[in-house]
């Protein structure tokens, strides 16, 4: 009987220790050959930006020009800075996730005038562009 109680206690203790609900686990995936083009639109006095046009017209147009090289794209609309009382440093940020930088550069060069001429339809801001190599993607999930 004592052995059975001891075994039950050990199983209960083991169950409590192994129960990690609510804790985060991370899955790490290498993104070999994946690049992110970041288009930053700095905020400031007298800066204008039509997020609706950018979302519905400009980004889909450029995405179409990138063709099969494009994995997906994202759009961020800046709402605040470090705190809710601080202005957002960028009114918007666009992202293109691509497989090949050379193909991206070729598509942009071939369509440069179309892309630049569309700026006037949604902004008076000169964007800042940066291309990044994605080293890894970590997805946090809850362990339930």
Secondary structure as the mmCIF struct_conf table of DSSP 4:
data_model
#
loop_
_struct_conf.conf_type_id
_struct_conf.id
_struct_conf.beg_label_comp_id
_struct_conf.beg_label_asym_id
_struct_conf.beg_label_seq_id
_struct_conf.end_label_comp_id
_struct_conf.end_label_asym_id
_struct_conf.end_label_seq_id
HELX_RH_AL_P HELX_RH_AL_P1 UNK A 2 UNK A 18
TURN_TY1_P TURN_TY1_P1 UNK A 21 UNK A 22
STRN STRN1 UNK A 24 UNK A 29
TURN_TY1_P TURN_TY1_P2 UNK A 32 UNK A 33
STRN STRN2 UNK A 35 UNK A 42
TURN_TY1_P TURN_TY1_P3 UNK A 45 UNK A 46
STRN STRN3 UNK A 49 UNK A 49
HELX_RH_AL_P HELX_RH_AL_P2 UNK A 51 UNK A 53
HELX_RH_PI_P HELX_RH_PI_P1 UNK A 54 UNK A 58
HELX_RH_AL_P HELX_RH_AL_P3 UNK A 59 UNK A 66
HELX_RH_3T_P HELX_RH_3T_P1 UNK A 67 UNK A 69
STRN STRN4 UNK A 70 UNK A 77
BEND BEND1 UNK A 81 UNK A 83
TURN_TY1_P TURN_TY1_P4 UNK A 84 UNK A 85
BEND BEND2 UNK A 86 UNK A 86
HELX_LH_PP_P HELX_LH_PP_P1 UNK A 87 UNK A 88
BEND BEND3 UNK A 89 UNK A 89
STRN STRN5 UNK A 90 UNK A 98
BEND BEND4 UNK A 99 UNK A 99
HELX_RH_AL_P HELX_RH_AL_P4 UNK A 101 UNK A 110
TURN_TY1_P TURN_TY1_P5 UNK A 111 UNK A 111
HELX_RH_AL_P HELX_RH_AL_P5 UNK A 112 UNK A 118
HELX_RH_3T_P HELX_RH_3T_P2 UNK A 119 UNK A 121
TURN_TY1_P TURN_TY1_P6 UNK A 122 UNK A 122
STRN STRN6 UNK A 123 UNK A 123
BEND BEND5 UNK A 124 UNK A 124
STRN STRN7 UNK A 128 UNK A 133
STRN STRN8 UNK A 137 UNK A 142
#
